[in-house]
Amino acid sequence: MYLDDNKFMQAINNLLSNAIKFTPDGGEITLALEEKEETVLFKISDTGIGIPEKYHATLFDKFTRARRLGIKDEPSVGLGMSIIKTIVEWHQGQIWFESQEDKGTTSYIEVPKVK
């Protein structure tokens, strides 16, 4: 893969930070990599509070209404997921997520390999 290491790690760190912010003590957070034929898939999963369905469509918007306090009252500006999406797209990648309230969230980043 061709990556701007600093920018790409910012995206991964932001996703991990979100997982920490919304996962209660004793919960589980995992990071997995899967090499595919033409891409690499990064998967960050947590057993946290999940993202309410009403926010799914706007989660990647700037200053999204999906912003909310973390479980320990950590503040949110509503820019993190928008920034992550921009960084991923700079790398010709895709980002998406699956989430259910009270069950957790899995975020996916898939970036192409260099041919």
VEXSE-815953 format. One record per atom (N, C-alpha, C, CB): residue number from 0; x, y, z. Coordinates in steps of 0.1 Angstrom, whole numbers, plus 5000, padded with zeros to 4 digits. Glycine has a CB too. Layout:
BEGIN
+-----+------+------+------+
| num |    x |    y |    z |
+-----+------+------+------+
| NUM |    X |    Y |    Z |
...
+-----+------+------+------+
END
This chain:
BEGIN
+-----+------+------+------+
| num |    x |    y |    z |
+-----+------+------+------+
|   0 | 5008 | 4988 | 5000 |
|   0 | 5000 | 5000 | 5000 |
|   0 | 5009 | 5012 | 5000 |
|   0 | 4990 | 5000 | 5012 |
|   1 | 5004 | 5023 | 4994 |
|   1 | 5010 | 5036 | 4995 |
|   1 | 5002 | 5044 | 5005 |
|   1 | 5011 | 5043 | 4981 |
|   2 | 5008 | 5048 | 5016 |
|   2 | 5001 | 5055 | 5026 |
|   2 | 5009 | 5067 | 5031 |
|   2 | 4997 | 5046 | 5038 |
|   3 | 5002 | 5078 | 5034 |
|   3 | 5009 | 5088 | 5042 |
|   3 | 5007 | 5083 | 5056 |
|   3 | 5002 | 5103 | 5039 |
|   4 | 5018 | 5078 | 5062 |
|   4 | 5017 | 5072 | 5075 |
|   4 | 5011 | 5080 | 5086 |
|   4 | 5031 | 5068 | 5079 |
|   5 | 5015 | 5093 | 5086 |
|   5 | 5010 | 5102 | 5097 |
|   5 | 4995 | 5104 | 5095 |
|   5 | 5017 | 5115 | 5097 |
|   6 | 4990 | 5107 | 5083 |
|   6 | 4976 | 5109 | 5081 |
|   6 | 4968 | 5097 | 5083 |
|   6 | 4974 | 5115 | 5067 |
|   7 | 4973 | 5086 | 5078 |
|   7 | 4965 | 5073 | 5079 |
|   7 | 4964 | 5069 | 5094 |
|   7 | 4971 | 5062 | 5071 |
|   8 | 4975 | 5070 | 5101 |
|   8 | 4975 | 5067 | 5115 |
|   8 | 4966 | 5076 | 5123 |
|   8 | 4989 | 5067 | 5121 |
|   9 | 4964 | 5089 | 5118 |
|   9 | 4954 | 5098 | 5125 |
|   9 | 4940 | 5092 | 5123 |
|   9 | 4955 | 5112 | 5118 |
|  10 | 4937 | 5087 | 5112 |
|  10 | 4924 | 5081 | 5109 |
|  10 | 4922 | 5069 | 5119 |
|  10 | 4922 | 5076 | 5095 |
|  11 | 4932 | 5060 | 5119 |
|  11 | 4931 | 5048 | 5128 |
|  11 | 4930 | 5052 | 5142 |
|  11 | 4943 | 5038 | 5125 |
|  12 | 4938 | 5061 | 5146 |
|  12 | 4938 | 5066 | 5160 |
|  12 | 4924 | 5072 | 5164 |
|  12 | 4949 | 5076 | 5163 |
|  13 | 4918 | 5080 | 5155 |
|  13 | 4905 | 5086 | 5157 |
|  13 | 4895 | 5075 | 5159 |
|  13 | 4902 | 5095 | 5146 |
|  14 | 4895 | 5065 | 5151 |
|  14 | 4885 | 5054 | 5153 |
|  14 | 4887 | 5046 | 5166 |
|  14 | 4886 | 5044 | 5141 |
|  15 | 4900 | 5044 | 5169 |
|  15 | 4903 | 5038 | 5182 |
|  15 | 4898 | 5046 | 5194 |
|  15 | 4918 | 5034 | 5183 |
|  16 | 4901 | 5059 | 5193 |
|  16 | 4896 | 5069 | 5203 |
|  16 | 4881 | 5069 | 5205 |
|  16 | 4901 | 5083 | 5199 |
|  17 | 4874 | 5068 | 5193 |
|  17 | 4859 | 5067 | 5194 |
|  17 | 4855 | 5054 | 5201 |
|  17 | 4853 | 5068 | 5180 |
|  18 | 4862 | 5043 | 5198 |
|  18 | 4858 | 5030 | 5204 |
|  18 | 4861 | 5031 | 5219 |
|  18 | 4867 | 5019 | 5198 |
|  19 | 4872 | 5037 | 5223 |
|  19 | 4874 | 5039 | 5237 |
|  19 | 4864 | 5048 | 5244 |
|  19 | 4889 | 5044 | 5240 |
|  20 | 4861 | 5059 | 5237 |
|  20 | 4851 | 5069 | 5243 |
|  20 | 4837 | 5063 | 5245 |
|  20 | 4850 | 5081 | 5234 |
|  21 | 4833 | 5053 | 5237 |
|  21 | 4820 | 5048 | 5237 |
|  21 | 4819 | 5033 | 5242 |
|  21 | 4813 | 5049 | 5224 |
|  22 | 4830 | 5028 | 5248 |
|  22 | 4829 | 5014 | 5253 |
|  22 | 4831 | 5015 | 5268 |
|  22 | 4840 | 5006 | 5246 |
|  23 | 4822 | 5009 | 5275 |
|  23 | 4823 | 5009 | 5290 |
|  23 | 4835 | 5001 | 5295 |
|  23 | 4811 | 5004 | 5296 |
|  24 | 4840 | 5004 | 5307 |
|  24 | 4851 | 4996 | 5313 |
|  24 | 4847 | 4981 | 5312 |
|  24 | 4854 | 5001 | 5327 |
|  25 | 4856 | 4973 | 5309 |
|  25 | 4854 | 4958 | 5308 |
|  25 | 4849 | 4954 | 5294 |
|  25 | 4843 | 4954 | 5318 |
|  26 | 4846 | 4964 | 5285 |
|  26 | 4842 | 4961 | 5271 |
|  26 | 4854 | 4956 | 5263 |
|  26 | 4836 | 4973 | 5265 |
|  27 | 4852 | 4953 | 5251 |
|  27 | 4863 | 4948 | 5242 |
|  27 | 4864 | 4957 | 5230 |
|  27 | 4860 | 4934 | 5238 |
|  28 | 4876 | 4960 | 5226 |
|  28 | 4880 | 4967 | 5214 |
|  28 | 4890 | 4959 | 5206 |
|  28 | 4885 | 4982 | 5217 |
|  29 | 4887 | 4956 | 5193 |
|  29 | 4897 | 4949 | 5185 |
|  29 | 4900 | 4956 | 5173 |
|  29 | 4891 | 4935 | 5182 |
|  30 | 4912 | 4954 | 5168 |
|  30 | 4917 | 4959 | 5155 |
|  30 | 4922 | 4947 | 5147 |
|  30 | 4929 | 4970 | 5157 |
|  31 | 4917 | 4945 | 5135 |
|  31 | 4921 | 4934 | 5127 |
|  31 | 4924 | 4939 | 5113 |
|  31 | 4909 | 4924 | 5126 |
|  32 | 4933 | 4932 | 5106 |
|  32 | 4937 | 4935 | 5093 |
|  32 | 4934 | 4923 | 5084 |
|  32 | 4952 | 4939 | 5092 |
|  33 | 4929 | 4925 | 5072 |
|  33 | 4927 | 4914 | 5063 |
|  33 | 4933 | 4918 | 5050 |
|  33 | 4912 | 4910 | 5062 |
|  34 | 4942 | 4910 | 5045 |
|  34 | 4948 | 4912 | 5032 |
|  34 | 4940 | 4905 | 5021 |
|  34 | 4963 | 4908 | 5031 |
|  35 | 4935 | 4913 | 5012 |
|  35 | 4927 | 4908 | 5001 |
|  35 | 4936 | 4909 | 4988 |
|  35 | 4914 | 4915 | 4999 |
|  36 | 4931 | 4904 | 4977 |
|  36 | 4939 | 4903 | 4965 |
|  36 | 4943 | 4917 | 4960 |
|  36 | 4930 | 4897 | 4954 |
|  37 | 4934 | 4927 | 4961 |
|  37 | 4937 | 4941 | 4956 |
|  37 | 4937 | 4951 | 4967 |
|  37 | 4928 | 4944 | 4945 |
|  38 | 4932 | 4948 | 4979 |
|  38 | 4931 | 4958 | 4989 |
|  38 | 4935 | 4952 | 5003 |
|  38 | 4916 | 4962 | 4990 |
|  39 | 4936 | 4961 | 5013 |
|  39 | 4938 | 4957 | 5026 |
|  39 | 4926 | 4963 | 5034 |
|  39 | 4952 | 4962 | 5032 |
|  40 | 4920 | 4955 | 5042 |
|  40 | 4908 | 4959 | 5050 |
|  40 | 4912 | 4960 | 5065 |
|  40 | 4896 | 4948 | 5049 |
|  41 | 4910 | 4972 | 5071 |
|  41 | 4912 | 4974 | 5085 |
|  41 | 4898 | 4974 | 5091 |
|  41 | 4919 | 4988 | 5087 |
|  42 | 4897 | 4967 | 5103 |
|  42 | 4885 | 4966 | 5110 |
|  42 | 4887 | 4969 | 5124 |
|  42 | 4879 | 4951 | 5108 |
|  43 | 4879 | 4979 | 5129 |
|  43 | 4880 | 4982 | 5144 |
|  43 | 4866 | 4980 | 5149 |
|  43 | 4884 | 4997 | 5146 |
|  44 | 4865 | 4971 | 5159 |
|  44 | 4852 | 4967 | 5165 |
|  44 | 4853 | 4970 | 5180 |
|  44 | 4850 | 4952 | 5163 |
|  45 | 4841 | 4973 | 5185 |
|  45 | 4840 | 4975 | 5200 |
|  45 | 4826 | 4969 | 5204 |
|  45 | 4841 | 4990 | 5203 |
|  46 | 4825 | 4967 | 5217 |
|  46 | 4813 | 4962 | 5223 |
|  46 | 4806 | 4974 | 5231 |
|  46 | 4816 | 4950 | 5233 |
|  47 | 4808 | 4986 | 5226 |
|  47 | 4803 | 4998 | 5233 |
|  47 | 4788 | 5000 | 5231 |
|  47 | 4810 | 5009 | 5228 |
|  48 | 4784 | 5013 | 5232 |
|  48 | 4770 | 5017 | 5233 |
|  48 | 4764 | 5017 | 5219 |
|  48 | 4768 | 5030 | 5239 |
|  49 | 4772 | 5017 | 5208 |
|  49 | 4767 | 5017 | 5195 |
|  49 | 4762 | 5031 | 5190 |
|  49 | 4755 | 5007 | 5194 |
|  50 | 4759 | 5032 | 5178 |
|  50 | 4754 | 5044 | 5172 |
|  50 | 4739 | 5043 | 5168 |
|  50 | 4762 | 5048 | 5159 |
|  51 | 4731 | 5052 | 5174 |
|  51 | 4717 | 5051 | 5171 |
|  51 | 4714 | 5052 | 5156 |
|  51 | 4709 | 5062 | 5178 |
|  52 | 4705 | 5044 | 5151 |
|  52 | 4701 | 5043 | 5137 |
|  52 | 4699 | 5057 | 5131 |
|  52 | 4689 | 5034 | 5135 |
|  53 | 4693 | 5066 | 5139 |
|  53 | 4689 | 5079 | 5133 |
|  53 | 4701 | 5087 | 5129 |
|  53 | 4681 | 5087 | 5143 |
|  54 | 4713 | 5083 | 5134 |
|  54 | 4725 | 5090 | 5130 |
|  54 | 4734 | 5084 | 5119 |
|  54 | 4734 | 5092 | 5142 |
|  55 | 4730 | 5072 | 5115 |
|  55 | 4738 | 5064 | 5105 |
|  55 | 4740 | 5072 | 5092 |
|  55 | 4731 | 5051 | 5102 |
|  56 | 4730 | 5078 | 5087 |
|  56 | 4731 | 5085 | 5074 |
|  56 | 4740 | 5097 | 5074 |
|  56 | 4717 | 5088 | 5069 |
|  57 | 4741 | 5103 | 5086 |
|  57 | 4748 | 5116 | 5086 |
|  57 | 4761 | 5115 | 5094 |
|  57 | 4740 | 5127 | 5092 |
|  58 | 4766 | 5104 | 5098 |
|  58 | 4777 | 5102 | 5107 |
|  58 | 4790 | 5108 | 5101 |
|  58 | 4780 | 5087 | 5109 |
|  59 | 4792 | 5108 | 5088 |
|  59 | 4804 | 5113 | 5082 |
|  59 | 4803 | 5128 | 5078 |
|  59 | 4807 | 5105 | 5069 |
|  60 | 4792 | 5134 | 5081 |
|  60 | 4790 | 5149 | 5077 |
|  60 | 4798 | 5157 | 5087 |
|  60 | 4775 | 5152 | 5078 |
|  61 | 4803 | 5169 | 5082 |
|  61 | 4809 | 5178 | 5091 |
|  61 | 4799 | 5184 | 5101 |
|  61 | 4816 | 5190 | 5082 |
|  62 | 4804 | 5185 | 5113 |
|  62 | 4795 | 5191 | 5124 |
|  62 | 4782 | 5183 | 5125 |
|  62 | 4793 | 5206 | 5122 |
|  63 | 4783 | 5170 | 5123 |
|  63 | 4771 | 5161 | 5123 |
|  63 | 4763 | 5162 | 5136 |
|  63 | 4775 | 5147 | 5121 |
|  64 | 4750 | 5160 | 5135 |
|  64 | 4742 | 5160 | 5147 |
|  64 | 4744 | 5147 | 5154 |
|  64 | 4727 | 5161 | 5143 |
|  65 | 4752 | 5138 | 5148 |
|  65 | 4755 | 5125 | 5155 |
|  65 | 4764 | 5126 | 5166 |
|  65 | 4760 | 5115 | 5144 |
|  66 | 4770 | 5138 | 5168 |
|  66 | 4780 | 5140 | 5179 |
|  66 | 4772 | 5139 | 5192 |
|  66 | 4787 | 5154 | 5178 |
|  67 | 4780 | 5133 | 5202 |
|  67 | 4774 | 5132 | 5215 |
|  67 | 4785 | 5130 | 5225 |
|  67 | 4764 | 5120 | 5216 |
|  68 | 4782 | 5132 | 5238 |
|  68 | 4792 | 5130 | 5248 |
|  68 | 4796 | 5115 | 5249 |
|  68 | 4787 | 5135 | 5262 |
|  69 | 4809 | 5113 | 5252 |
|  69 | 4813 | 5099 | 5255 |
|  69 | 4807 | 5094 | 5268 |
|  69 | 4828 | 5098 | 5256 |
|  70 | 4809 | 5082 | 5271 |
|  70 | 4802 | 5076 | 5283 |
|  70 | 4808 | 5082 | 5296 |
|  70 | 4804 | 5061 | 5282 |
|  71 | 4819 | 5088 | 5295 |
|  71 | 4825 | 5095 | 5307 |
|  71 | 4825 | 5110 | 5305 |
|  71 | 4839 | 5090 | 5310 |
|  72 | 4815 | 5114 | 5297 |
|  72 | 4813 | 5129 | 5294 |
|  72 | 4824 | 5135 | 5286 |
|  72 | 4811 | 5136 | 5307 |
|  73 | 4831 | 5127 | 5278 |
|  73 | 4841 | 5133 | 5269 |
|  73 | 4834 | 5141 | 5258 |
|  73 | 4850 | 5122 | 5263 |
|  74 | 4839 | 5154 | 5255 |
|  74 | 4832 | 5162 | 5246 |
|  74 | 4834 | 5157 | 5231 |
|  74 | 4836 | 5176 | 5247 |
|  75 | 4826 | 5162 | 5222 |
|  75 | 4827 | 5159 | 5208 |
|  75 | 4823 | 5172 | 5200 |
|  75 | 4818 | 5147 | 5204 |
|  76 | 4831 | 5174 | 5190 |
|  76 | 4828 | 5186 | 5181 |
|  76 | 4820 | 5182 | 5169 |
|  76 | 4841 | 5192 | 5176 |
|  77 | 4820 | 5169 | 5165 |
|  77 | 4813 | 5164 | 5154 |
|  77 | 4821 | 5164 | 5141 |
|  77 | 4800 | 5172 | 5153 |
|  78 | 4834 | 5165 | 5142 |
|  78 | 4842 | 5165 | 5130 |
|  78 | 4851 | 5153 | 5128 |
|  78 | 4852 | 5177 | 5131 |
|  79 | 4852 | 5145 | 5138 |
|  79 | 4861 | 5133 | 5137 |
|  79 | 4859 | 5124 | 5126 |
|  79 | 4861 | 5126 | 5150 |
|  80 | 4846 | 5119 | 5124 |
|  80 | 4843 | 5110 | 5113 |
|  80 | 4845 | 5116 | 5099 |
|  80 | 4829 | 5104 | 5115 |
|  81 | 4842 | 5129 | 5098 |
|  81 | 4843 | 5136 | 5086 |
|  81 | 4858 | 5137 | 5082 |
|  81 | 4837 | 5150 | 5087 |
|  82 | 4866 | 5139 | 5092 |
|  82 | 4881 | 5140 | 5089 |
|  82 | 4886 | 5126 | 5085 |
|  82 | 4888 | 5145 | 5102 |
|  83 | 4882 | 5116 | 5092 |
|  83 | 4886 | 5102 | 5089 |
|  83 | 4882 | 5099 | 5075 |
|  83 | 4879 | 5092 | 5099 |
|  84 | 4870 | 5102 | 5071 |
|  84 | 4865 | 5099 | 5057 |
|  84 | 4874 | 5106 | 5047 |
|  84 | 4851 | 5103 | 5056 |
|  85 | 4877 | 5119 | 5050 |
|  85 | 4886 | 5126 | 5040 |
|  85 | 4899 | 5120 | 5039 |
|  85 | 4887 | 5141 | 5045 |
|  86 | 4905 | 5116 | 5050 |
|  86 | 4919 | 5109 | 5050 |
|  86 | 4918 | 5096 | 5042 |
|  86 | 4924 | 5107 | 5064 |
|  87 | 4908 | 5088 | 5044 |
|  87 | 4906 | 5075 | 5037 |
|  87 | 4904 | 5078 | 5022 |
|  87 | 4894 | 5067 | 5043 |
|  88 | 4897 | 5088 | 5019 |
|  88 | 4894 | 5090 | 5005 |
|  88 | 4907 | 5096 | 4998 |
|  88 | 4883 | 5101 | 5003 |
|  89 | 4916 | 5103 | 5005 |
|  89 | 4929 | 5107 | 5000 |
|  89 | 4937 | 5095 | 4996 |
|  89 | 4936 | 5116 | 5010 |
|  90 | 4935 | 5084 | 5002 |
|  90 | 4942 | 5072 | 4999 |
|  90 | 4934 | 5063 | 4990 |
|  90 | 4945 | 5064 | 5012 |
|  91 | 4924 | 5068 | 4983 |
|  91 | 4916 | 5061 | 4973 |
|  91 | 4909 | 5049 | 4980 |
|  91 | 4924 | 5056 | 4962 |
|  92 | 4906 | 5051 | 4993 |
|  92 | 4899 | 5040 | 5001 |
|  92 | 4885 | 5043 | 5003 |
|  92 | 4906 | 5038 | 5014 |
|  93 | 4879 | 5034 | 5010 |
|  93 | 4865 | 5035 | 5014 |
|  93 | 4864 | 5033 | 5029 |
|  93 | 4856 | 5025 | 5007 |
|  94 | 4854 | 5039 | 5035 |
|  94 | 4851 | 5037 | 5050 |
|  94 | 4836 | 5035 | 5051 |
|  94 | 4856 | 5049 | 5058 |
|  95 | 4832 | 5026 | 5060 |
|  95 | 4818 | 5023 | 5063 |
|  95 | 4818 | 5017 | 5077 |
|  95 | 4811 | 5014 | 5053 |
|  96 | 4806 | 5016 | 5082 |
|  96 | 4805 | 5010 | 5096 |
|  96 | 4792 | 5002 | 5097 |
|  96 | 4805 | 5021 | 5106 |
|  97 | 4791 | 4994 | 5107 |
|  97 | 4779 | 4986 | 5111 |
|  97 | 4778 | 4989 | 5126 |
|  97 | 4780 | 4971 | 5108 |
|  98 | 4766 | 4992 | 5131 |
|  98 | 4764 | 4995 | 5145 |
|  98 | 4750 | 4992 | 5149 |
|  98 | 4768 | 5009 | 5148 |
|  99 | 4749 | 4987 | 5161 |
|  99 | 4736 | 4985 | 5168 |
|  99 | 4737 | 4991 | 5182 |
|  99 | 4732 | 4970 | 5168 |
| 100 | 4727 | 4998 | 5186 |
| 100 | 4727 | 5003 | 5199 |
| 100 | 4728 | 4992 | 5210 |
| 100 | 4714 | 5012 | 5202 |
| 101 | 4736 | 4995 | 5220 |
| 101 | 4739 | 4986 | 5231 |
| 101 | 4746 | 4973 | 5227 |
| 101 | 4726 | 4982 | 5237 |
| 102 | 4751 | 4972 | 5214 |
| 102 | 4758 | 4960 | 5210 |
| 102 | 4772 | 4964 | 5204 |
| 102 | 4750 | 4953 | 5199 |
| 103 | 4774 | 4976 | 5200 |
| 103 | 4787 | 4980 | 5196 |
| 103 | 4787 | 4985 | 5181 |
| 103 | 4797 | 4969 | 5198 |
| 104 | 4800 | 4988 | 5177 |
| 104 | 4802 | 4993 | 5164 |
| 104 | 4814 | 4986 | 5158 |
| 104 | 4804 | 5008 | 5164 |
| 105 | 4813 | 4984 | 5145 |
| 105 | 4825 | 4980 | 5137 |
| 105 | 4827 | 4989 | 5126 |
| 105 | 4823 | 4965 | 5132 |
| 106 | 4839 | 4995 | 5125 |
| 106 | 4843 | 5005 | 5114 |
| 106 | 4852 | 4997 | 5105 |
| 106 | 4849 | 5018 | 5120 |
| 107 | 4850 | 5000 | 5092 |
| 107 | 4859 | 4993 | 5082 |
| 107 | 4866 | 5004 | 5074 |
| 107 | 4850 | 4984 | 5073 |
| 108 | 4878 | 5002 | 5071 |
| 108 | 4886 | 5010 | 5061 |
| 108 | 4892 | 5001 | 5052 |
| 108 | 4896 | 5020 | 5068 |
| 109 | 4890 | 5003 | 5039 |
| 109 | 4896 | 4994 | 5028 |
| 109 | 4903 | 5003 | 5019 |
| 109 | 4885 | 4986 | 5021 |
| 110 | 4916 | 5000 | 5017 |
| 110 | 4925 | 5008 | 5008 |
| 110 | 4931 | 4999 | 4998 |
| 110 | 4936 | 5015 | 5016 |
| 111 | 4934 | 5004 | 4986 |
| 111 | 4939 | 4996 | 4976 |
| 111 | 4954 | 4993 | 4978 |
| 111 | 4937 | 5002 | 4962 |
| 112 | 4959 | 4982 | 4973 |
| 112 | 4973 | 4979 | 4973 |
| 112 | 4979 | 4986 | 4961 |
| 112 | 4976 | 4963 | 4973 |
| 113 | 4992 | 4988 | 4961 |
| 113 | 4999 | 4993 | 4950 |
| 113 | 5002 | 4982 | 4940 |
| 113 | 5013 | 5000 | 4954 |
| 114 | 4999 | 4984 | 4927 |
| 114 | 5000 | 4974 | 4917 |
| 114 | 5014 | 4974 | 4911 |
| 114 | 4990 | 4975 | 4906 |
+-----+------+------+------+
END
